[in-house]
Each structure stands twice: as C-alpha cells, then as structure tokens.
C-alpha cells in the first residue's frame, strides 16, 4: 500500500476554494486524498506520516507556461538593453556556440532550477529536442513544442512534413512519458502564412497543442504592416534572408494569425504585448490563451502587456519566464512578483488571488494539465510549493489574505516541497 502523509501548514491555499488556516493536505503515494483543517484530517488519518511545515504557506506547485530550457546556459550571456531584433541576432550567435552535450546539460540545469523553485510543469519550446530527456528524467510534466519555422511559402509543405515526422518519432520513442508533444510555429516574422494555415489546421485535426510567439514587439507589428523596421533591417539583413517572399498582410499579428486559422483553445501564444481592443476581442472569441512573460518583455524593450484590458476582455492568461537568455530566473513566483509590481505601478492592480491562480491553475489549463495539476484537490497529483512566513511582520501573516499579499509581492520565497 502507498504511504499516507499529512502535510500541515499555517495556511493552505487550494486555489479553487478559500484558503484554510491551520490547514492540511493528505497524500497517498503521488495523489492527494483530502484537503481541509489540520485537526480534522489528523483525526481521520491517525496512522499517517506527519510533515509539519509550521509557520508557512502551502500552495500548488507552479506551472511555467513558456520556457526555453535549452538556453539556460545563456544566463547573462547577452548584453542588456538590446531591442528585440538585435537580441535575436545575438542569441543565434550564442546558441550556435553550444554543442549537443552543452545544450543537454543546459536543459538539465534548467529542469533542476525549475523544480527547486517549486515548478511542476513547463511549456517548453524545443528548438533541437535536447531538453526532452532532461525534462522527463527530472520528473517535470508539461508540453514540449517542436519549433518549426520557414518564411518561404514554397517550403511550407516540406517544413510541416519534417515537423510531423519528428513529432511522430518522439511520440514513439517517449511513449508513456509524463509529457505531451506539440508544435511551435515560431513567430509571424519567421513563419509564412501557408505554414501557419497548414500547421494550425493539422494541429486542430490531430489534437496537437500549438504554441506561437506573437504580438511580442513593435518591430513585429511593423514587419506585418509593410515589411519595414528592425525585423527587415537588422534580423533579416544579418542572416541574408529575402524579404519579398510574401506580401505583407497589413494587419496586426493577432489578426494575421486569426486569418490563418491559428487561434483557438489549443493555441498558446507567448507574450501578447502589442495588442488593441479588436485583437483582445479575437483572443476572447477564439478562447486563445496567452503566456505572459513580463520580465522578458521588459528586458527586450517590448513594452507592458495591458493587464486590465486583458481582464476586461476575458482573455485567458498564463505565466511564463521565457529563457534565461532574457530573464533572471526560472521561478514563476518571482515572475508573479515582478508582474504584481509592474502592473500596480501602471495603476492596474492585480489581486494576490489573481496572481496565485495565474501561476498555478491558469497555467495548468493552458497546457491541458488541469486534471492533474494547478490546484489542491482530491485525486490531483501532489505537487506542492511552500513559502516561509515566520520572518514576516505580525500584520503580514495575521490572515491568509495578508500572507498571500506578502507572498505574491515576493516577500516570502517559494521552494518545492518534497513528498
């Protein structure tokens, strides 16, 4: 019989129900049996092993909806202050210096960092696929999106076929693994319209998760408008790529993807900064989710996602760190604290409960993992994070709401809880 363990803490935050003071979570094997008051559950499971976290908070482990763990080794490798197109040129140069062994070690380091920070699952963009085994071996769950790109319409069928074959090989090779495989059509400035149309249609028909970097920078908007700006002058020029293979659609990135049939409930966009009211209406209508990566957006000078407008429009959001080439850590909790400060300073105050859900259940829903992760409920996987509260002043830990405010502001660091 699997061992039964009762985890107790000053505050337990199930996410889908009210916080519990002097709460407990009962675990059998890897699954949650019960969530409730510590005294009640201790009496119901008198022979269970006890793990008392003390003056601490217990929450579901976080979900990092947008990562590039293969790039973990590039922490601090690219100078700050580079706008998007220049940053990409620098990134490509740095990445080419990493051989296969280095990329795998980089991904393994990223997986370790993620787990240690209290992350249970990732939405990983796999440029080469070297992150797959490190992710699986680490125990992380999630979706691994194979990255495909080609701006040449004539190569759309060939590019998609190559990706389809690779995904089929991965599904066979890693059958039974705790990850799903999806497709990442990189971005509107590196993927032709036919590739978006055909790739998105295939994903929809086969139930394949789809991820796209979209509406990230002003440069992307200029490129789609009339093929002008830094994408043309810096990125394409540096790589010697032709810029006239397609006529510019003359619309926003979101409208372009909608016209290509690439929006939908199984599509996860990364960034979504450069949007207007019409774009948000389309995202809501199609139930498309956006992974919010505020630290990366700031580092690459891309602006601030309009938090209040997203919420007013009812658009689904998740939270991602992006890679360590553009963010200082892989902690979703630190990302949430940054988001809290960023949007509060802009007068668009997210509530602590909003941020907790964004870091947990919203991410699980975005990756199709909500049956197993994202909240503390019976039958879900026992994946927890904990934050110490004893160092907070009395007012900041007097109630679960006050403690959550402090935690989501970054005043109590989260870490993984061992089973």
Protein Blocks (a to p, Z undefined) as FASTA:
>chain_A
ZZddddddfbdcehlaccdehiadddehjacfbgcdfklmmmmmmmbccddebjaddddd
dddfbdcfklmmmgokacghiafklmmmmmmmmmmmpcfklmmmmmmmmmmmmmmnopab
dcdddfkopmmmmmmmnopacddddddddfbfklmmmmmmmmmmmmmmmmmmmgoiabdc
ddddfbfklccfklmmmmmmmmmmnopacdddehkbmklmmmmmnopajklmmmmmmnop
afklbccehiafklmmmmnopacjkbccehjlmccfklmmmmmmnopacdddfklmmmno
nopadfklmmmnopacdddebjaklpcbfcfklmmmmmmmmmmmnopaccfklmmmmmmm
mmmmmnopmmmgoiacehiacddddddfklpcfklmmpmklmmmmmmnopaccddddZZ
